């Protein structure tokens, strides 16, 4: 029955009945086991982010992100939830809403932390599956569910590992949001933290310019001059060098 409830909610979302699907999943959550409540939450966020062209959907999605973050470690599909959170933050940024973008982006873990967390989750699920197999009285559905969850988490890890520059995308957007709000120091510190660990390229080039701009705004010439010198050394042929 819990699986049927989740499938019904998912079907509503796939049909484009986002509000109805989100409300239905919220209504059945009290009847679901803990793990399935987490899956329902991920489905809700997925539907709302796909429908984020409306202010109401974006706001509801943000409320889910803020509400669930304190217990995010309990979500079996935490990577999916975090990727959706990053996507939501990026959309707020594009809409000129940096404050709400920051609310999302500050709640996204870096890729190393996410992968290590899920590796431990797989180990726990495998231990549970072995215990169920060893119990002759175990519910066959529980055995099936345990195997399915191991497969889901492993597949999620593999997909996530193929995302290029997840950390860079996160930090760049966070820095941009701070800059839009006039919080130039926070923006500069975020950029300094990530730039030294990235290979030179168009993204790093633009971010390096932003770093100089931020320190200039603060009149921190002791930081602006080295940042400008570093840009000149890394990108001697850049069209932005006169800037």
C-alpha positions as CSV (number, residue, x, y, z in Angstrom):
1,X,0.0,0.0,0.0
2,X,2.7,2.6,0.8
3,X,4.4,1.9,-2.6
4,X,1.0,2.3,-4.3
5,X,0.6,5.7,-2.5
6,X,4.0,6.9,-3.8
7,X,3.2,5.7,-7.3
8,X,-0.1,7.6,-7.3
9,X,1.6,10.8,-6.2
10,X,4.3,10.3,-8.8
11,X,1.7,9.7,-11.5
12,X,0.0,13.0,-10.7
13,X,3.3,14.8,-11.0
14,X,4.1,13.2,-14.3
15,X,0.6,14.2,-15.6
16,X,1.5,17.8,-14.8
17,X,-0.9,18.0,-11.9
18,X,1.8,19.4,-9.7
19,X,-0.2,21.1,-7.0
20,X,-2.5,18.1,-6.7
21,X,0.4,15.7,-6.6
22,X,2.3,17.7,-4.0
23,X,-0.8,18.0,-1.8
24,X,-1.6,14.3,-2.1
25,X,1.9,13.2,-1.1
26,X,1.8,15.6,1.9
27,X,-1.5,14.1,3.0
28,X,-0.3,10.4,2.9
29,X,3.1,11.1,4.5
30,X,1.9,10.2,8.1
31,X,0.9,6.8,6.8
32,X,4.3,6.0,5.2
33,X,7.3,4.4,6.8
34,X,10.2,6.8,7.5
35,X,12.2,5.8,4.4
36,X,9.2,6.3,2.1
37,X,8.4,9.7,3.7
38,X,11.8,10.7,2.5
39,X,11.1,9.5,-1.0
40,X,7.8,11.4,-1.0
41,X,9.6,14.6,0.0
42,X,12.1,14.2,-2.9
43,X,9.1,13.7,-5.3
44,X,7.4,16.8,-3.9
45,X,10.5,18.9,-4.4
46,X,11.1,17.5,-7.9
47,X,7.5,18.4,-9.0
48,X,7.8,21.9,-7.6
49,X,11.2,22.6,-9.2
50,X,9.9,21.4,-12.5
51,X,7.0,23.8,-12.1
52,X,9.2,26.6,-10.7
53,X,8.0,29.1,-13.4
54,X,5.3,30.1,-10.9
55,X,6.0,32.1,-7.8
56,X,3.8,29.8,-5.7
57,X,5.7,26.7,-6.7
58,X,9.1,28.3,-6.1
59,X,8.0,29.4,-2.6
60,X,6.6,26.0,-1.7
61,X,9.8,24.4,-2.9
62,X,11.9,26.7,-0.8
63,X,9.7,25.9,2.2
64,X,10.4,22.2,1.7
65,X,14.2,22.8,1.5
66,X,14.3,24.9,4.7
67,X,11.9,22.5,6.6
68,X,13.8,19.3,5.6
69,X,17.4,20.6,5.9
70,X,17.8,19.9,9.7
71,X,17.1,16.2,9.0
72,X,18.5,15.9,5.5
73,X,21.0,13.2,6.5
74,X,18.0,10.8,7.0
75,X,17.0,11.1,3.3
76,X,17.9,8.0,1.4
77,X,18.0,10.0,-1.8
78,X,19.9,12.9,-0.4
79,X,21.8,13.5,-3.6
80,X,18.7,14.0,-5.6
81,X,17.3,16.4,-3.0
82,X,20.6,18.4,-3.0
83,X,20.8,18.6,-6.8
84,X,17.2,19.9,-6.9
85,X,18.1,22.4,-4.1
86,X,21.0,23.7,-6.2
87,X,18.7,23.9,-9.3
88,X,16.1,25.9,-7.3
89,X,18.8,28.3,-6.0
90,X,20.1,28.9,-9.5
91,X,16.5,29.7,-10.7
92,X,16.1,32.2,-7.8
93,X,19.3,33.8,-8.9
94,X,18.2,34.1,-12.5
95,X,14.9,35.7,-11.3
96,X,16.9,38.4,-9.4
97,X,16.1,37.0,-6.0
98,X,19.6,36.6,-4.4
99,X,18.3,36.3,-0.8
100,X,16.2,33.3,-1.5
101,X,19.0,31.9,-3.7
102,X,21.3,32.0,-0.8
103,X,18.8,30.2,1.4
104,X,19.0,27.3,-1.0
105,X,22.7,27.3,-1.9
106,X,23.9,27.5,1.7
107,X,22.0,24.3,2.4
108,X,23.8,22.3,-0.3
109,X,26.7,20.0,0.7
110,X,29.9,19.7,-1.4
111,X,30.2,16.6,-3.6
112,X,32.8,14.8,-1.4
113,X,30.6,15.0,1.7
114,X,27.6,13.8,-0.3
115,X,29.4,10.8,-1.8
116,X,30.9,9.8,1.6
117,X,27.5,10.0,3.2
118,X,25.9,7.8,0.6
119,X,28.7,5.3,0.8
120,X,27.9,4.9,4.5
121,X,24.2,4.6,3.6
122,X,24.9,1.8,1.2
123,X,26.9,-0.1,3.9
124,X,24.0,0.3,6.3
125,X,21.5,-0.9,3.7
126,X,23.6,-3.9,2.8
127,X,23.9,-4.8,6.5
128,X,20.1,-4.6,6.8
129,X,19.6,-6.7,3.7
130,X,21.9,-9.4,5.1
131,X,20.0,-9.5,8.3
132,X,16.7,-9.9,6.5
133,X,18.1,-12.7,4.4
134,X,19.3,-14.5,7.5
135,X,15.9,-14.2,9.2
136,X,13.6,-17.0,8.0
137,X,10.6,-15.1,9.2
138,X,11.4,-11.8,7.5
139,X,8.8,-10.2,5.3
140,X,9.6,-10.9,1.6
141,X,8.5,-7.4,0.7
142,X,11.0,-5.9,3.2
143,X,13.7,-8.0,1.5
144,X,12.7,-6.7,-1.9
145,X,12.5,-3.1,-0.7
146,X,16.0,-3.3,0.8
147,X,17.5,-4.6,-2.4
148,X,15.7,-1.9,-4.4
149,X,17.0,0.9,-2.1
150,X,20.6,-0.3,-2.5
151,X,20.2,-0.2,-6.3
152,X,18.6,3.3,-6.1
153,X,21.4,4.7,-4.0
154,X,24.1,3.1,-6.1
155,X,22.5,4.4,-9.3
156,X,22.2,7.9,-7.8
157,X,25.9,7.9,-6.8
158,X,27.0,6.8,-10.3
159,X,24.8,9.6,-11.9
160,X,26.1,12.2,-9.5
161,X,29.8,11.2,-10.2
162,X,29.2,12.2,-13.8
163,X,28.2,15.8,-13.0
164,X,31.1,18.0,-13.9
165,X,32.2,20.8,-11.5
166,X,29.2,20.4,-9.1
167,X,31.2,22.2,-6.4
168,X,32.3,25.0,-8.7
169,X,28.7,25.6,-9.9
170,X,27.5,25.8,-6.3
171,X,30.2,28.2,-5.1
172,X,30.0,30.4,-8.2
173,X,26.3,30.8,-7.8
174,X,26.6,31.5,-4.1
175,X,29.3,34.2,-4.8
176,X,27.1,35.7,-7.4
177,X,24.1,35.9,-5.1
178,X,26.2,37.6,-2.4
179,X,27.5,40.1,-5.0
180,X,24.0,40.9,-6.1
181,X,23.1,41.7,-2.5
182,X,26.1,44.0,-2.1
183,X,27.8,41.6,0.3
184,X,31.1,41.9,-1.5
185,X,33.3,40.4,1.3
186,X,31.3,37.2,1.5
187,X,31.3,36.9,-2.3
188,X,35.1,37.5,-2.5
189,X,35.8,34.9,0.2
190,X,33.6,32.3,-1.5
191,X,35.5,32.9,-4.8
192,X,38.9,32.8,-3.2
193,X,38.0,29.4,-1.6
194,X,37.2,27.8,-4.9
195,X,39.4,29.5,-7.6
196,X,42.7,28.1,-6.4
197,X,41.3,24.5,-6.8
198,X,40.0,24.9,-10.3
199,X,41.7,24.6,-13.7
200,X,41.8,27.8,-15.8
201,X,38.9,28.1,-18.1
202,X,36.0,30.5,-19.0
203,X,34.2,30.0,-15.7
204,X,37.4,30.7,-13.7
205,X,38.2,33.7,-15.9
206,X,34.8,35.3,-15.2
207,X,35.0,34.4,-11.5
208,X,38.5,35.9,-11.3
209,X,37.1,39.2,-12.7
210,X,34.3,39.2,-10.1
211,X,36.9,38.6,-7.3
212,X,38.8,41.8,-8.3
213,X,35.5,43.7,-8.5
214,X,34.5,42.6,-5.1
215,X,37.7,43.7,-3.4
216,X,37.6,47.0,-5.4
217,X,34.1,47.7,-4.0
218,X,35.5,47.2,-0.5
219,X,38.6,49.2,-1.3
220,X,40.7,46.3,-0.1
221,X,43.6,47.1,-2.4
222,X,45.9,44.7,-0.5
223,X,43.6,41.9,-1.8
224,X,42.5,43.5,-5.1
225,X,46.0,44.0,-6.5
226,X,47.2,40.4,-6.0
227,X,43.9,39.1,-7.5
228,X,44.4,41.3,-10.5
229,X,48.0,40.2,-10.9
230,X,46.9,36.6,-10.6
231,X,44.3,37.2,-13.4
232,X,47.0,38.7,-15.7
233,X,49.3,35.7,-15.2
234,X,46.6,33.1,-15.7
235,X,44.8,34.8,-18.6
236,X,47.5,36.9,-20.4
237,X,45.5,36.8,-23.7
238,X,42.0,37.5,-22.2
239,X,39.8,40.0,-23.9
240,X,38.9,41.1,-20.4
241,X,42.4,42.1,-19.5
242,X,41.9,45.9,-20.3
243,X,38.9,45.8,-17.9
